[in-house]
Amino acid sequence: MTDRATLLARAREMRRNPTEPEKRLWRHLSASQLKDHKFRRQAVIEYYIADFFCPLKKLIVEVDGDTHDVDADFKRDDRLRGKGYRTVRFTNLDVMGNMEGVLLVLVDALEGTPDRWKGRQASTTPTPPLKRRGFL
């Protein structure tokens, strides 16, 4: 087992040096851009580091490269599912070649998962980009 301080340091390093697919997906998830949901990058959950995490929905988003161990991923996902987390996985190729599809799957996952906390008021109308609001 890895101690929490080591995991936090590793997560910090991973945030500083993301993969290209992680950078591209983060451009769509940062600043609550996706349906007003907040995401974190390289979040420590239990003894794991999740690529992206939506705390309100307990939704973990993983971007898997060629070196991922499918059996280990399945065990991890199963363990976290038992604690109320849901994991959605995409390949690097999905993110690099079909971002629109990735975002549609994520929206479906977010909308199909109940809020973790009661009383949160999600924005029902997305804020238009600055250009459409006359700022650019």
Secondary structure, 3 states (H helix, E strand, C coil): CCCHHHHHHHHHHHHHCCCHHHHHHHHHHHHHCCCCCCCEEEEEECCEEEEEEECCCCEEEEEECCCCCHHHHHHHHHHHHCCCCEEEEEEHHHHHHCHHHHHHHHHHHHHCCCCCCCCCCCCCCCCCCCCCCCCC
